[in-house]
Amino acid sequence: MSTQAVPTATSTGPRLHGLDALRGGALLLGIVLHALLPFVPGMPWMPWMIVDQTSTVYALPVVTVVHLFRMSLFMLLAGYFAHVVVHKRGLRRFLRERTIRIALPVFAFWPFVILPLGLIAGLWHAVHGLPLPTPPNSGPPWALPTGHLWFLWVLFQCILVLAAVRTLGRRLLPQWTSRLADRGTSLVTGPWGVLVLAVPYAAVQLAQGQAASGLDAGTVGAAYGGIREPATILPELLPLIAFLTAFTCGRLLARRPAALEELGPRWGVHLGAAGIGSLVVLALTSGLGGTSTSSHVALAVASAISAWAWVYGLVGVATTHLRTERRWVRYLADASYWMYVAHLPLVLGIGALLTHLPWPAELKLLVTLGTTTAVLLLAYDAFVRSTWIGRWLNGRRLPRACRC
């Protein structure tokens, strides 16, 4: 769920500043990843919309590792705050608000942040005399491509599924449903929580990897670098399973007030396992030379454990060490939803202008990210934060930082 798509824990208690910051950071990290993609050598899983003449050895490892956990972390936090709001305001109001703040932006912002991407990419390829690449698995012609807004649409699907399950469970089998939820909470907060959650993630990874079998080793290996998002508005079962697991985990954690306190002390162990697992994933993906079942299983398991270890480790750090509010962090967290929704045309356009300049990749990244961040923050403060757009996305108007 977006940083502003649900109220924070102030709905029922003290504000969880660490989780707010972590949720905003997960969105802002996506901007960094998109700025890095033109510098990934060869783009093994699908061609990016522009390609820079300069490549870097660290771009692919960074993109791979962050892609392992970023959206699972985001969906877990979405589920956590969803439970808070449902408990406070009721399911019916929650669904109405989520439809307005999550589903509606996919369509309302589409002409402004998705449509220009094809125009920018087409112009860049035409200027450089290159054929425009066709994205794989683009679906039928009438299926609306969701671009980087896919996470909102998948999140809305998760919300609908959990709402249906919750309603049916309470009406048909209330006691059984409550016991099952208690058991699930115990599993995800216990010492083996990462391994339990890694099972559906690994199953999805294995299915994705098997679907890529027969292609080149780079493409097969890249299939294990995180959950592959759906390309269009059409629901896809595999990513929905993976992200619904994370969303459900967040709701289970929110059922027990002490759950975050239980996870907090283990953050060092989790991050250590995440780091080791990420190195294993990078080693296996770079050396995947065949399509044997054992290779696929090992990579799927390593990816899944690493991803969930990152999620639990970062949640532990946030809840243990980010308890107090920092005003600039709070501001960025508030702005992150808008920034992520609006960023890609800027990142792509600025990056396209720099692709053939003989500058170091680090300088191009700095220019792209610095300019994009400045433009988005200025636009947020002037036109979003205290306006009807801010009320739409944030749920309320907030005072501007700049009074000029």
C-alpha distance (Angstrom), angle and dihedral (degrees) to the residues before:
residue distance angle dihedral
M1 . . .
S2 3.71 . .
T3 3.75 122.9 .
Q4 3.77 89.3 -105.7
A5 3.76 100.4 28.1
V6 3.78 93.1 94.6
P7 3.75 132.8 26.2
T8 3.75 116.1 -104.9
A9 3.74 126.9 -111.8
T10 3.76 90.1 -73.9
S11 3.76 84.4 91.4
T12 3.79 88.4 77.9
G13 3.77 107.2 6.2
P14 3.79 145.9 -22.2
R15 3.77 116.3 -12.7
L16 3.78 113.5 -98.6
H17 3.79 97.7 -135.2
G18 3.79 93.4 176.6
L19 3.79 94.4 56.0
D20 3.80 91.5 44.4
A21 3.80 90.2 53.0
L22 3.79 92.2 44.9
R23 3.79 92.4 51.4
G24 3.79 91.8 49.4
G25 3.80 90.4 46.2
A26 3.80 91.2 54.0
L27 3.80 89.2 56.8
L28 3.78 95.7 44.4
L29 3.80 90.4 48.5
G30 3.79 87.0 62.1
I31 3.80 89.4 62.7
V32 3.80 89.5 55.0
L33 3.80 91.3 50.2
H34 3.79 93.1 51.8
A35 3.79 90.6 49.5
L36 3.82 89.0 52.3
L37 3.80 97.4 49.8
P38 3.85 97.5 82.6
F39 3.82 87.9 60.2
V40 3.83 96.8 52.3
P41 3.82 107.3 112.5
G42 3.78 109.9 -117.7
M43 3.83 95.9 -16.8
P44 3.81 92.1 -121.7
W45 3.82 99.4 -158.1
M46 3.82 102.1 42.1
P47 3.80 136.5 -16.5
W48 3.79 113.4 -94.9
M49 3.79 117.6 -132.3
I50 3.81 93.5 -104.9
V51 3.79 132.1 19.8
D52 3.78 124.0 -150.0
Q53 3.80 120.2 -141.5
T54 3.81 87.4 -130.5
S55 3.78 120.0 70.1
T56 3.78 128.5 -172.8
V57 3.78 130.3 -149.7
Y58 3.80 93.1 -136.6
A59 3.81 98.2 51.1
L60 3.82 97.3 80.7
P61 3.85 96.0 44.1
V62 3.80 91.4 48.9
V63 3.80 93.2 47.5
T64 3.82 91.7 45.9
V65 3.80 96.6 49.4
V66 3.79 96.2 43.6
H67 3.79 91.3 45.3
L68 3.81 88.7 56.6
F69 3.79 94.9 67.7
R70 3.80 112.4 8.5
M71 3.79 100.8 92.0
S72 3.80 94.4 35.5
L73 3.81 87.1 55.3
F74 3.78 90.6 47.8
M75 3.81 93.3 49.4
L76 3.81 92.2 47.8
L77 3.80 90.5 54.2
A78 3.81 89.6 45.3
G79 3.78 90.0 54.9
Y80 3.79 92.0 46.9
F81 3.80 94.2 54.4
A82 3.80 91.6 39.6
H83 3.80 89.2 61.7
V84 3.81 90.2 49.1
V85 3.80 92.7 53.3
V86 3.81 95.9 42.8
H87 3.81 89.6 51.1
K88 3.81 91.3 50.7
R89 3.81 103.8 36.3
G90 3.78 106.2 20.2
L91 3.79 132.4 -109.9
R92 3.79 97.8 -86.0
R93 3.79 95.2 55.2
F94 3.79 90.4 42.0
L95 3.82 91.8 55.6
R96 3.79 92.0 47.3
E97 3.79 92.8 50.9
R98 3.80 93.8 44.1
T99 3.80 91.3 51.4
I100 3.80 89.6 54.4
R101 3.81 97.4 42.5
I102 3.80 101.8 34.6
A103 3.81 112.3 22.6
L104 3.81 98.4 35.0
P105 3.86 96.0 54.7
V106 3.82 89.9 59.3
F107 3.80 89.5 66.1
A108 3.80 99.9 28.6
F109 3.81 95.0 53.1
W110 3.80 95.9 36.7
P111 3.85 96.4 93.1
F112 3.80 90.9 49.5
V113 3.82 104.6 40.4
I114 3.84 106.6 21.5
L115 3.80 105.6 33.3
P116 3.85 93.4 53.7
L117 3.81 90.5 56.6
G118 3.78 92.9 69.6
L119 3.80 90.7 45.6
I120 3.82 93.2 51.1
A121 3.81 93.0 45.0
G122 3.80 92.1 45.9
L123 3.79 92.6 50.3
W124 3.81 92.0 47.2
H125 3.80 92.4 51.3
A126 3.81 91.9 45.3
V127 3.81 92.3 51.2
H128 3.80 90.4 50.6
G129 3.80 95.0 42.7
L130 3.80 94.1 -117.3
P131 3.81 129.3 137.8
L132 3.78 114.0 -110.8
P133 3.83 108.9 -108.8
T134 3.78 118.4 -123.0
P135 3.81 113.1 -131.7
P136 3.81 112.7 -125.3
N137 3.81 120.1 -116.0
S138 3.79 91.9 18.7
G139 3.82 92.2 153.7
P140 3.80 127.7 -141.1
P141 3.82 118.4 -24.4
W142 3.80 93.0 -104.6
A143 3.82 94.1 53.7
L144 3.80 108.1 106.4
P145 3.83 110.9 -126.2
T146 3.80 109.4 -128.9
G147 3.80 98.1 -162.0
H148 3.79 112.4 -173.8
L149 3.82 90.2 -15.7
W150 3.80 90.3 73.5
F151 3.82 90.1 102.0
L152 3.80 91.2 64.8
W153 3.78 92.1 52.0
V154 3.80 93.6 47.0
L155 3.79 89.9 46.3
F156 3.80 90.0 53.0
Q157 3.80 89.2 51.5
C158 3.81 89.8 51.8
I159 3.79 90.1 50.8
L160 3.81 92.3 51.5
V161 3.81 93.3 47.5
L162 3.80 94.0 48.8
A163 3.81 91.4 44.9
A164 3.81 90.7 53.0
V165 3.81 93.1 46.4
R166 3.80 91.8 46.7
T167 3.80 93.1 49.4
L168 3.80 95.6 46.1
G169 3.78 93.1 43.1
R170 3.77 94.0 52.1
R171 3.78 92.8 47.0
L172 3.78 100.4 42.2
L173 3.82 107.7 25.6
P174 3.81 108.5 10.4
Q175 3.81 98.4 160.0
W176 3.79 94.2 43.3
T177 3.81 90.7 47.3
S178 3.80 92.0 51.1
R179 3.81 92.6 49.2
L180 3.79 91.1 47.8
A181 3.81 91.0 51.1
D182 3.81 90.6 49.1
R183 3.79 90.0 50.8
G184 3.79 91.5 48.1
T185 3.80 91.4 50.5
S186 3.80 90.5 51.9
L187 3.79 91.0 50.4
V188 3.82 96.9 50.1
T189 3.82 93.5 44.5
G190 3.79 95.4 44.2
P191 3.81 126.0 94.4
W192 3.81 91.0 -93.9
G193 3.80 95.2 49.4
V194 3.80 94.1 113.7
L195 3.80 91.9 53.0
V196 3.80 92.7 47.1
L197 3.80 92.0 52.1
A198 3.80 91.6 43.1
V199 3.82 91.6 65.4
P200 3.85 98.7 74.2
Y201 3.81 90.7 36.5
A202 3.82 90.8 54.0
A203 3.81 91.3 46.3
V204 3.81 90.6 54.2
Q205 3.81 91.2 45.5
L206 3.80 90.9 50.8
A207 3.80 91.6 50.4
Q208 3.80 90.6 49.6
G209 3.80 91.7 48.1
Q210 3.79 93.3 48.6
A211 3.81 89.4 50.1
A212 3.82 88.3 56.2
S213 3.81 93.6 49.6
G214 3.77 113.4 124.0
L215 3.79 92.5 37.0
D216 3.78 125.1 99.5
A217 3.80 119.2 -64.4
G218 3.80 93.0 -108.8
T219 3.79 92.5 56.4
V220 3.80 92.7 45.7
G221 3.79 91.6 48.8
A222 3.80 92.5 46.9
A223 3.80 89.6 55.8
Y224 3.81 86.0 72.9
G225 3.80 95.1 51.2
G226 3.79 94.1 97.7
I227 3.79 134.4 -51.6
R228 3.80 113.7 -41.9
E229 3.77 108.8 -124.8
P230 3.83 123.0 -134.7
A231 3.78 113.7 -97.3
T232 3.81 98.2 -148.6
I233 3.75 141.7 28.4
L234 3.80 90.6 -91.0
P235 3.83 110.7 107.2
E236 3.81 115.4 -110.8
L237 3.78 119.8 -158.1
L238 3.82 101.3 -145.7
P239 3.81 99.7 55.3
L240 3.80 90.0 39.3
I241 3.82 90.4 56.7
A242 3.79 92.6 50.3
F243 3.79 96.9 45.5
L244 3.79 94.5 39.2
T245 3.80 87.0 57.1
A246 3.80 90.1 55.0
F247 3.81 92.7 44.9
T248 3.80 90.9 49.7
C249 3.79 90.8 48.3
G250 3.80 89.8 55.4
R251 3.79 91.5 52.1
L252 3.80 91.2 48.5
L253 3.81 91.3 51.3
A254 3.80 90.4 51.0
R255 3.82 91.3 54.8
R256 3.81 90.7 68.6
P257 3.82 114.0 54.0
A258 3.81 92.3 -155.7
A259 3.82 94.8 49.5
L260 3.80 95.0 98.3
E261 3.79 90.8 47.8
E262 3.79 88.8 53.9
L263 3.81 92.4 52.0
G264 3.80 96.1 43.3
P265 3.83 100.7 76.1
R266 3.81 91.5 52.0
W267 3.80 95.6 58.6
G268 3.82 93.1 105.7
V269 3.79 93.1 53.2
H270 3.77 91.6 46.2
L271 3.80 95.1 48.6
G272 3.80 90.7 46.1
A273 3.80 90.1 53.2
A274 3.80 89.7 45.1
G275 3.79 92.3 53.8
I276 3.79 93.7 48.1
G277 3.79 91.6 44.5
S278 3.79 91.9 50.3
L279 3.81 91.0 53.2
V280 3.79 89.1 51.0
V281 3.81 91.0 50.2
L282 3.80 92.1 49.9
A283 3.81 91.7 47.5
L284 3.80 93.1 48.7
T285 3.80 95.6 44.9
S286 3.79 92.7 48.9
G287 3.78 92.1 48.8
L288 3.79 100.4 39.0
G289 3.73 100.4 129.3
G290 3.77 101.1 156.5
T291 3.76 143.5 31.1
S292 3.80 100.3 -121.1
T293 3.77 117.1 148.9
S294 3.79 92.2 -121.2
S295 3.82 91.4 55.9
H296 3.78 92.1 51.2
V297 3.80 94.0 46.4
A298 3.80 93.6 47.8
L299 3.79 92.1 49.9
A300 3.79 93.7 45.5
V301 3.81 92.2 50.5
A302 3.80 93.2 45.9
S303 3.81 91.7 48.7
A304 3.79 93.4 48.2
I305 3.80 96.7 47.6
S306 3.79 92.0 44.4
A307 3.81 92.5 49.2
W308 3.79 95.3 51.3
A309 3.78 93.3 41.1
W310 3.81 87.8 56.5
V311 3.81 90.7 49.2
Y312 3.79 95.0 49.9
G313 3.79 93.2 41.0
L314 3.79 93.8 52.3
V315 3.81 92.5 44.9
G316 3.81 88.2 51.3
V317 3.80 92.7 50.7
A318 3.81 92.0 47.1
T319 3.79 95.3 49.7
T320 3.81 94.0 42.6
H321 3.80 103.2 41.2
L322 3.81 106.4 21.2
R323 3.77 101.3 59.3
T324 3.79 98.3 124.8
E325 3.78 126.5 68.5
R326 3.79 120.9 -108.6
R327 3.77 110.2 -166.0
W328 3.81 96.9 -141.8
V329 3.82 91.1 47.8
R330 3.80 89.7 49.2
Y331 3.80 90.2 50.6
L332 3.80 93.1 50.4
A333 3.80 90.7 46.5
D334 3.79 89.7 52.9
A335 3.81 91.4 47.5
S336 3.82 96.9 44.1
Y337 3.82 96.8 86.4
W338 3.80 92.5 54.2
M339 3.79 92.0 41.2
Y340 3.78 94.3 53.1
V341 3.81 94.6 45.0
A342 3.82 92.9 50.0
H343 3.81 103.1 33.3
L344 3.79 107.6 83.7
P345 3.84 101.2 73.6
L346 3.81 88.3 51.0
V347 3.80 94.4 46.6
L348 3.79 91.8 46.0
G349 3.80 95.3 44.1
I350 3.79 95.5 47.6
G351 3.78 91.5 43.4
A352 3.80 91.0 50.4
L353 3.80 90.7 56.2
L354 3.81 90.8 52.9
T355 3.80 102.2 43.7
H356 3.80 97.5 99.6
L357 3.78 99.5 35.1
P358 3.82 112.6 112.5
W359 3.80 92.5 -123.8
P360 3.80 127.7 127.8
A361 3.77 113.8 -95.3
E362 3.80 90.7 -118.4
L363 3.80 91.6 58.8
K364 3.80 91.8 48.4
L365 3.80 90.2 49.7
L366 3.79 90.6 49.8
V367 3.80 92.2 50.8
T368 3.80 93.3 45.6
L369 3.79 96.3 46.2
G370 3.80 95.4 38.5
T371 3.80 94.6 50.1
T372 3.80 93.7 42.4
T373 3.80 93.1 48.8
A374 3.80 93.4 47.4
V375 3.82 93.9 49.0
L376 3.80 93.6 45.7
L377 3.80 94.8 47.3
L378 3.80 92.8 47.7
A379 3.80 90.6 48.5
Y380 3.80 90.9 46.4
D381 3.78 93.9 52.1
A382 3.80 95.0 43.0
F383 3.79 103.3 37.5
V384 3.81 109.5 15.8
R385 3.80 118.0 28.7
S386 3.82 99.3 63.0
T387 3.82 98.8 23.6
W388 3.80 137.5 81.5
I389 3.81 88.1 -88.0
G390 3.78 89.4 59.7
R391 3.79 90.5 48.9
W392 3.79 89.3 50.1
L393 3.80 95.5 49.6
N394 3.82 100.4 29.1
G395 3.77 100.0 33.5
R396 3.80 90.2 -122.2
R397 3.78 141.7 38.1
L398 3.79 115.6 -99.1
P399 3.81 128.1 -159.2
R400 3.80 116.9 -97.7
A401 3.79 119.8 -109.5
C402 3.81 92.3 -143.4
R403 3.79 115.7 56.4
C404 3.80 94.5 -176.2
